[in-house]
Amino acid sequence: MTQLVLRSSPSDPAGTPAAGSTTYDAVGQSWLRGSSEVSRNHPIRKAGTFSNLYVKVTSNNRGAGTVRFRKNSANGNQSVSIPASTTGEFVDTVNTDTIVSGDAVAYQTVMGSGGTVCNILNIQTLFEVTGPAFTPLICNTAGTTANGENVTRSYPVGGAAQTQTKGAEAALRSRSAGTLSGLYVRLSANTRTSTSTWKSRINGADGAQSVSIGAAATGSFEDVTNTDTIAVGDSIMTAVALGAGFGSLTPQVHGLSFETSTGGAHPLPGTVSSGAGLSITTSVVYLMPGPGFMATGTEANHSIKPKMAVRASGLGAYITNGSVSDTVTFTVRKNGADTALAFTSLGGVTGWFENITDEVTFDAEDDQAIAVSRNAGSAAITVPTFRVIYNGDVVSEGWIITGQIL
């Protein structure tokens, strides 16, 4: 058996949803909540069992709220109650949800009444499958449109992202061999006057998976036939090729699935947000090891527990750097202290940097965070994509990934 962590980061720059509102988040490497469940649903192409629904709340002055696991647009068995004006960690250690291949899953949040804020840092579940590690790669575009004539727009394979013209910043480097399958996209609107093609992209070239989207067509599109073989070091992303004519596509959620060849660790989704990413200053900022979250100087607001014993490795990031004298340092933190899992970028070099040598062990209740800092330079340095890998110690192999920086 293989146990994985599927993590969502619903906190976003738009702030807390309205009191009494109901919102949804995609399960897995996604970010940015929305009021439409169908736009956050994503099919999982592997039978398995979800458990240990876990929520972390960092600020709250509202009435009692609830977070639920949803399956095929109905309440699942798992739920977590958030008491009024209470912060902390809340977990359902009793209930589980079993799915079959093709079931669509999501998280639902029902906000409490009154007050002004209930900031949910993280929602996650454990997902247990039979066989090698099977990773649903889910990216939330939050309705950002893709437009243009005879152009290709790139997307990352996790987190939340707007359309990109720079494929290198959207791509994620894999550290395991395996197979990509189940290319999927959900469109809420389409004013294109010609056919568009959503496709997998491997090492800057078209992959084997694609779906054809007719003029003005909306809904769900999925390639359940074709697959892509991935080698260690391959770069992965998706893209949409827009044909002649004008108009726009409005994707809400899209994704792929990745199954390792041996059950080993695999770094997967990273994301790009608006093409800018995180602008690094000399101050230390912290990131949650998850699909996407804003960086701030308060570590407690970004630390999270894995809820299973893991070994962390493969810390990496794509860094844009225009100054030969400036560098950026990434460090995995454990219970408020630096670990050996760290790297420092080269001055004046733009590209992917990573530490594939060191490994750090975490217990299920250890706090994890990522610290990011730079030397005392002043040139513009941005980080659109980052990643960390986790292997499970309790069962065969597990993983958890990181993604977006805003």
N, C-alpha and C positions, 0 to 999 in steps of 0.2 A: 504494500500500500504506500501511496505517496500523499503527504499532507502539505498543503500550500496555504499561504496567507493571501487573501484577496482584500485589498485595501482601497478605500475611497476617501478623498479629502474634500468634504462639502463646503468648508469655509472658503469664502471668495471675496474679492474686493467690493462686490455689490452689497455686502453686509448681510445681516441676519434677515431671513424671510419674515414676513408680517406675522404678528401674533395670530394664532389660530389657523395659520395656513398649513396646507399639505404640499410637500415637495418630494422630488424623487432624485436619486443618484444611481448611476450605473454601478454594478458590482464589479470590482476589480480596479484596473489601472485608469480610473476615470476621475474627473473633477468637474465641478460646476453643477449645481443642482438646478432643477427646473420643475415647473408645475405640470408638465405633460409626462405621464408615465410611459406612454408608448415611445416617446423620444429618448427615454433612458433605458428601456428594456433592451437586453441583448441575449441572443440564444447562446447556450453553452453546449458545445458539441461533444460532450463526454458525460456519461453517467457518473454520479458521485454523491457525496453527502456534505452539506454545509452545516457548520456548528459554531458555537462560541461567538455569537454576535456580540460585538464589542464596540462601545462608544466612549469617546473622551470629550468632555465639555470643559472649556477653559474659562468661560464667563457666562453668567445666567442670572437675570432678575425677572424671569417670566414664570407663569404657572406651570404645572406639570405637563410634560410632553412625552411623546412615544416615538421610538424608532423601530421599524419592523422590516423583516425580510419578506420579500414579495416573490411569488412564483406564478408565472403566466397571468399577471395582473390580478392576483388574489393574495390575501394574507397568507404567509407561510406560518410555520409553527414558532419561529423565533421572534422574540420581541424584547425590547429594553425600555423600561420606564425611567424617565428623567424627572426626579422630584422638583417641585417648585423652588426656584432660587438656589439651586444646588449645583455645584461643579464637581468634577472628578471623573472617575472611570466607572462604567456600568457595563455588565456583561451577563448574557444569558448562558449559563453553564449547564442547563438542563435539556433544552429542546434542540432538535435537529430538523433539517429539511433535506429530503432525498430527491434528486432530479434524474430524469432520463435525458438522453441526448436530444437536443433541440428545445428543451424547456428554456423559457425566457425569464431572467431574474433581474431584480432591482432592489434598492433600499428605499423605504418610505419614511419620511420624517413628518410628524404632526406636531407643530409648534404649540407651546402652551399659550395661555391667554395673558394679556396685559404686559407690562414691562416694555423694555426697549431692546433687549439682546438675549440671545441664547446661542453662543458660539460653539458649534460642534467642530472640533479639530479633525476628528477621524471616525469613520465607520469601517469596520472590517469583520470578516468571517474567516474561519478555516474551511478549506475545501479538500476533502479526501477522495482520491481516485485510486483505481487499481491499475498498476503498471507504472511506466515512466511518468515523470513530471509533465503535466498537461496545463499549459498556461493560457487562459483567455486574455488576449491583449485588446483592451477596450479604450478607445479615445473618444472624448466628448468635445465636439466643436461648438456646442452651445448655440447653434444656429448661425454661425458665421458663414457668410456667403462666399462662393467661388464664382468668379466671372472672368470674362475675357474671350477673345476669339483666337482659335487655333493655338492655345497655350496649355501648359500642364502645371497644375498646382499640387504641391507636395504636402503630406501630412505625416506626423509621427504615429507610432503604433501604441501610444498610451498617454495618459494624462488628459489635458485639455489644450486645444490649440486652434489658432486661426490658420487659414490657408497660407502657404509659404511658397515663395519662388526659389528659395535657396535649399536645395535638397540635402546638402551636407549637414545643415543645422537641424533638419527634421529626422535624419537617419539615426538609428541606434545600432551600436556594435554588439554583436552576440558573442558570448564566451563559451557557448556549447553548440555542438552539432545537433541537428534535429530536422523536423518537418513543419512547415507552415501550412495551414489549411483554413477553410471556412471564412474566406474574405466576405465581409458583411458591411452594409451601409444602410442607414435609415435616413430618408429625405423627407422633410416636412413641406418643402416648397421647391418648385422647379419652373422657371420661366424661360429655359433654354429653347431655342428653335431648332436644334439639331441634337443628334445622339451624343451622349457623353460616355466615357469609359472609365470606371474605377478599377484600379489594378494594384497588384503587389509590385514592389520595386526592391531589387536585391543588388547591392553594390552599384547603384546608379543606373541599372538597366531594368527593363520590364521583366517581371517575374511571370510565372505560368498562370496565376490566378487573375481573373477579371470578371466584371459584371457590366453589361450594357444597359444604359439608362436612356430610354427614349425621350424625345422632346416632350416636355411638360409632365413627364411621369414622376410620381411620388410614391412613397411607401418603403418597403423593405426589399433589398436586393442582396442575394447571397450566391456565392460560388461553392457548391457542395461537391464538386467533381475534381477540380484541379488542386495540386499541391506544389510547394516549393521546397527543395532540399537546401538546408542551411549548414554551412561549415563554420568552424570556430573563426571568429574575426570578421564574418560577413556583416555588412551594414543593411538594415532592414527599415523600410518605411512603406507607405502607400501613397498613391497619387491619383488625381483625376485628370484625364485628357479632355479638354473642352474643344469641340469642333467649331465649324463655321457658324456665323451668326452671333447673336448677343443674348442677353438675359443671364440669369444666375441660378446656381444650385444652392440649396440650403440644407446641408447635412447636419444631423443632430448627434448621432453616435455612429461610430464605425469600428471595425476591429478585425482581428485574425486570431487563430489559435496556434500555439507552438507546442509541439511534443518532442522532448529530447530523445536522442537515440539510445542513451544509456541510463537515463534517470538522474543524470548529474545536474549541477547548477547551471543556470542560464540567465545571463543578464538580458533583460528585455526592454520594455518601453521606456523611452525618454520623450520629452516633449519640447516644443518651441512655442512660445507665446508672443504673438504679434511681431515675431522676428527680432525682438529686442532682448528678451531674457532679463536676468538679474544684472544690474549695474553694480559692480564691486567697488566698494570704497575701502579705506584702511581699517574701518571698524569691523569687528567680528559679527557676522550674522549667522543665524541658525536655520536649518531646513529640517522638516520632518521627513524621515525615510518613507516616502509614499508618493503617490502619482502626481501630486501638484499642490503647492501651497506657497503663500507669500513668505518671504524671509524677513525676520526681525531680529533685534538684539536680545530677545528674551528667550533663553533656552527652554524654560519650562513650558512655553507655549508651543513648542515644536517637538518635544520629546514624546516618544510613544513606546508602548510595550508590544513585543511580538506575539505574546500569548502562546508561544511554543518555543522550545529550545532551538537555537539556530547558531550557525557559524557564518559570520559576515565576511565577505571578500569582494573583490572586483570593483572597488570604488573607482568611478570614472566620471568625466565630464567633458563636454565640448566647450572650448573657451576661445573667444575672439579677443586678440590682444595686438594692439598697434605699437607698443613701446618695447624696445629691447631691454629696458631696465626694470620693467614691472613684472611681477609674478603673482599668482593666486595659489593659495593653499586650501585644500579640502581635507578634513579630518573627521572620521567617524568617532562619535563620543559614546561612552558607556557610563551610565549613572553619574553624569556631570563631569567626567574626566576624559582627556584625550586617550586614544588608543594608537597602536602602531599602524592601523589601516589609514593611510594618508598619502597624499601626493602633492607636489608643487609643480606648477606649469613652468614652461620656459618663456623667458621674456621675448616679446616680439613674434611669438609663434601662435598661429591660429590653427586649431584642430582638436583632436580627441586626446586626452591625457587620462591615464589610469594606473592603478596599483593592482597588479594581478599576482603579487607574491604573498602579501601578508593576509592573515586571517584572524578574526576575533570571535570568541565565543560569547553568546548571550543566553542567559536563562529566560524562561517565559516571562518573568516579571521584571527583568532589567529594563531600564530606560535607555532608548536609543535616540540619537540626533546626529546631524551633520553640521559641523562648523565650517564656515567659509570666510577667509580673510585674504588680504593682499599686503604687499610691502608698501612702503611710503611713497609710491609713485602717484602720478595724477592723470595719466593717460586713460582713455576710455577702455574698460575691460568689461565684457559681458559674458554671461554663462546661460545659454538657452536650454541646455540639456544636461542632466546628470543621472547617475545610476549607481546602485549598490546591489549586490547579490547576497542571498541568504540560503544556506543549505540546512535542512532540518536534521536534528540529531536524534529526535525521539523515534521517527519513522524513517523510511527509506531515504528520500531526499525531499526537501522543500525549497521554496524560493519566495522572495519578496523583492519588489523592484522600486525604484524611485523614478521620478519624472520631472514635472514642470517646475520652473522657477519663474515667478512673476516679479 
